[in-house]
Amino acid sequence: MLVIFLQMLCIGCWDQRDVSNLAIITVLGFDRITDEDGVDKWQVSSFVMQAGKAEVGGGGAGAGGREAKPEIVWRGKGLTISEAIRDFTKRSPRFPFFADTYSVIIGERAAKEDLLSIIDYLNRLREYRPGSYVMIAKGDASPLFETEPEASISVSRNLKELAQGSAESTGIAGGVKLMDFTSNLLSTDRDPVAPEVRLINPQEKRGEELAGPKKAVLVEGIGIFKDAKLVGWLDKEEAIGYNLITNEINRGAVTIRVQKEGKWFAFLVEKSKPKIKATLIEDKLNINVTIEVKGRIIEDNGVDLAPSEIGQIEHTISEQIGQMVTHSIEMLQGYEADCLGFSEKLHRYSPNDWKKIKSHWRELFASANVVVQVIATVENTGRLGQRLELKK
């Protein structure tokens, strides 16, 4: 018994690795490139967390040193994804570790040519987290790894925060996790989307000098997929319409510009509740979308906010949000990509009808009759009732 007890004390994890030997990868980027020999290859970029904060400059803080960046960039190329990752890891003794990867950025060409290989590779990684965010670059993913953070300690954390909050705080994009993207990619009744991320130059002139980072990232818009390929984009206005339909704006606040009698005012959507009904009548898909939105006026710009005018204002808001939502649907119909889940609704609630159309559901979605009704409620007009007026 004593021998058995002593053996138990010696048991450890067979695959345990010391953290100092790990290259903790926080963001991965995938591109398809053509090298100088005309051979198509994978290029994989990554942010790797620094093992610890260091002083760069030769003398430490007391000698005018500066703090090192919290992450470094590794890149590699290869005929396969795994070969490209081995290409950058062979220059370091540390072992690549993917359990703390926040985000994946897929370049535009890669998303059009071989998206499935990327998603397959990520889902096969033993330690990879399915809750990491998927984003699509406008252009190549690689240049995004040369940017600087604007509102976070690192670019990788900045990307994660933008992906998490973009739908709730602005409605102009929306965070999509790998597990949800994979599920919709393999679905027989729904197409996936992913937020668009692109390079911007946010520098502004302050006096005689430029302030702010030279290059930063912006998450705005949505990439549309069909048959495991990127087929198009929704801009920020169309993304708001998409998010209103898919119930992504229910815990945040989205400002929508509304025009009444030639004047613009701002309506802050604080709650939205969509209802979708899909029916099949004589091999024609009919969709009814009803969206209840509640919010408040945060800028009137001279619009009369008297109680007697609120009903007309609500009608104007409903009409213009309805146009925004309808335009988003029409864009997706043009791509024959049902990313809204209309066909999924029919599959779930009318399985017999679904059997009739499952071989050509995308074509039916593209020609579906869609009726959109928006019911807007102005819950308040802020702390002021009427507009401030100067007495003469």
N, C-alpha and C positions, 0 to 999 in steps of 0.2 A: 504493500500500500504506500509506503514511504517513497518508493521509486516512482510509482505512478504520479503521486502528488508533486514530486520534484520535476517530472517531465511536463506536467501541466503548467508549471511556472515558466518553463522555457518556451512555451508556445507563443508565436507572434504571427502577424499578418504576413503571408508568404509574398505578397506583392507590395509591401509597404516601402515607400521611398521617402528619404529625407527631403524636407521642403527646400533646403538649400541646393538640392540637385535637380529641382524642377524649373522649367521655363513656363511660368504661368501665363498663358495666352488669354488676353481679355477680348480681343476682336480679331476676326478672320475676314480676309477679303479674297474673292475669287475672280480671276480674269482669264479670258481666252485671248492669247496673243499669237502673232506670227513672227518668228525670229528672223534674223538676217538671212538664213538659208531657205526661207519660205516654208518652214515646218510649223504647224499649229501646235501650241503647247499651252499648258496651264501655268499661270503665275499666281502664286498664293502670297498675300501680304498679311502681316500680323502685328498687333501691338503686344509686346511682352513686358510684363510688370517687372520693374527693377527690384532686385533682391533687397535693397535698402536705400535710404537716402544717402547721397554722397555729395561731397563738395568738389566742384570742378574748378580748377584754376591754380592748383599747385600749392596753396598755402592754407586751405581751410577758411573758415569764416573770418578769422582774424587777419587773413592776408588778402582779403578782397575776393575770395572765392564766391561762386554762385551755386545755388542748389541745383542738383541734377534733375532732369525730367523724370517723372514717375514711371515712364514707360519708354521702351525703345522699339524700333521697327525692324522686323526681320522679313526678308523676301526670298522666295525661291522659285525656280522654274523646273518643269519636267513634263514628260509625255503623259503622266498620270498625276492625279492630285496628291497621292501619297508620295510620289517621287519628288514633287515640288516642295512638299513639307520637309522631306528628308534633306533636300538641297539646302534649306536654310538652317536646319538643326545640326547638320554635320559640322558646322563652323563653331558649335558650342558644345561643351560637355554636358550641358543641362538637358533633361528629358522633357519633351513638350507635354504640357498638362492642360487639358481642355475643360476641366470641371468648372472653372471660373470664367468661361467665355461668355461675355454679356451679349454680344451681337455678331451677326454675320452680314457682310456686305457683298452682294453679288453684282459684278459688273454687267453693263447692259448687253454686251456681246455674249458673255457667258450665259446670261438669262435667256437669250434668244436661241443659242446653239445647243447647250448641253446642261440645262438646269437640273435634270433628273440625276446626273452623276454627282452633283454637289450635294443634293438632299440625301441621296443614298449614302454617300460617304459620311455625312454628319450623323445620320441615324445609326450607322454601324459603329461609331466610336463608343467604346465602353463607358468612358467617364463623361461624355458630352452631355450637357444639360438640355433637355427638350424645351425648357422655358426661356431659352435665349431668343433674342429678337432677330427677325430676318428683315433686311432692307435691300433695296435695289438702287444701284448707283445710276445716275444719268451720265453715261459715258463709262469710263473705267473706274474700278474701285481703288486702284493703286494710288492715285493722287490724293485721295481722302486721308491717307496715312501720313501725309506731309502737312496736315493742318494743325492748328493750335486751339485749345479749349477756350470758350468764351465765358462760360458760367460754371465750370467745374474744375476740379484739380487735374483732370486728364481728359483727353479726347474720348477714350473708351467710355468713361463714366458720363461724359456729356452726351454721347450717342445713346446710351441706355436711358438717360433721363428724358431726352427728346422723344425717343420711341414710346416710353411709358406715358408721357403726358401730352403728346401731340394731339390725340383725339379728344381728350377730356378738356384741355385748356384752350384749344383753338379750333378743333374740328377739321383742320386742313390736312391731316394725315391719319395715322392710327397704328398703334403697336400691334404687330402680328408675331406670335411666338412660333418657334419651329414646329412644335407638335400640331398646332392648328393649321399652319401652312401645309405641312405634310398631309394631314387629314383631308384638306380641301383639294390638294393636288391629286390625290388618289381617288377622290370621290367620283361617283358616277352621276351625280346630279348637281354639282356646284363647282365653280372655278375659284381659284385663290387670288388674293391680292397681297401686296406688300407695300409699305411706305417708300416713297422716293427720297433719296438722300443725294445732295449735290454740293459742289464746292462753291463758296461765295467769298467775296473780298469785303469784309465789314469795316475796313479802316475808314476813319473819318478825320478830317483836318481840324486840329485844335491849335489855333494860332498859326505858327509857321511849321508845325510838326504834324506827322500822321500818328494817330493813336489807335490802339486796338490791334488784334492779330491780322497778319497779312492774308492768311487763308483760314477759313473756318468751315464748318459743316452746317447745312440747313436741311431739316426734315420737313418736306412740304410736297403734297401731292401723293398720288397712288399709282403703282404699277399694276397693270392688268395682265392676267395670264389665261391662256387657253391651250389645252393639249400639251401641258408642261413647257410652254414657251411664253416669253414676254411678247405681247402683241400690241400694247399701247399704254397710254397714260391718262390719268385724270388730273387736271390742274387743281389748285387749291379750292376754287369755288365748287367745282364738280365733286371734290373730295368731301366737302361739307354736306352736299346733297346725299352722297353715298352713306356717310356716317349717320345722317338723320334717319335713313331707311333701316340701317342695320343696328340701330339702338346703341351706337357708340357714344352718343352725347347724352348721358344721363347722370353724370356726377360732376360735370364741369360747367363751363360757361363759354359760349361761343357767340361772338359779336357778328351780327349780320346787318349789312347796310340795306336800308329800305328807302325808297323814294316815294314821296307823296307831294303832289302839286309842285313838282320841280325842286323840292327840297329833300336833302338826304338826312336821315336820322339813324341812330344806332339802336338795334334791339338785341338785348343780351339773352340768348337761349340758355336757361338754367335746367330745364327738364324737357325730355322728348320721349314720346311713347308711340312707336309705330305698330300698326296692325296690318298684316298682309294676308290676303285671301286669294288663292289660286284655284281656278276652275277650268275644266276642259269642256268646250261646247263645240261639237262637230269638228273635232280635230283642230280647234283654234284655242290657244291658251289665252285666258282672260285673267288679268291681275288687277286687284283693287288694293291700293295703298292708302291707308289713313294714318296721318301723323298728327298727334296732339303735341303742341309745343307751348311751354309756359316760360315767361321771362319778364324782363322789365326794360323800360326805356332808359338808356344811360346818357344819351345826347340827343337833344331835340332839334337843334339848328334852325329854330324859328317855327317849328311845326306846332300847331295849336294842340295842347294836351288837356284841354278842358274835359271834364267827365262826359259831356255830351258828344265829344269827338272820339272817345276811346273805341267805340264799336266800329267806326269807319277805319280807324288806325289798325285795329285787329284784322279787319277784312283785307287791308292793303298788305299787311305782313303775311297773312295766309296766302294771298295771291302770289306774292313775289317769292316766298319760300317754295311754294308749289312749282313755280317755273324752274327754280334751281334744281329741285328734286327730279322733275321731269326731264330736264336736260341731261342730268347724270345718267338716268335710265336709258335715254336715247343713245348716249355715247357708248354704253355697254352693249346695247343691242346692235350697234354698228360693228362691234368687234365679235358678235355672237358669243360673248363671254358672260355667263350668268354668275357673276360674283355676288349677287344680292340674295341668292338662295330662293328665288321664286320657284324654280323647278323642284328644289328640295322640299318646299312646302307641299307641292302637289304630290310628290313621292310619299311624304309622311302621312298626309291626311286623306289622299285618294289613291291608294295603291293600285286599284284596278285601272284607273285612268292612266296612271304612270306606265303601266305595262304596255299600253297602246302607243306611247310616244318615246319610250326610253331609247330607241335606236336613232331618233332625230330630235332630241329635246333642245339642243342648241338652236337649230333652225326655227323651231317653234317659239323659242324665247325671243329670237331676233324679230319675229313678226307678230309678237303678242300684242293684244289690246291692253294698254295700261291706263288706268284711271287713278289719278292722284288727288287726294283731298287733304288739305292742311287746315287744322283748327288751331288758331293762335289765340292765346290768352295773355293780355298784359296785366300782370299781377300788381305792379306798381310803377310809378314814374320817377323813382328815386326820392330823395329827401325834399325836392322841390316839386310843387304841383305845376304852376305856370312858369314860363321862361322869365328870367330876371330882366327887368326893364329899367332903364335910366329915366329918372324924372327930369323934365325940362322946365 
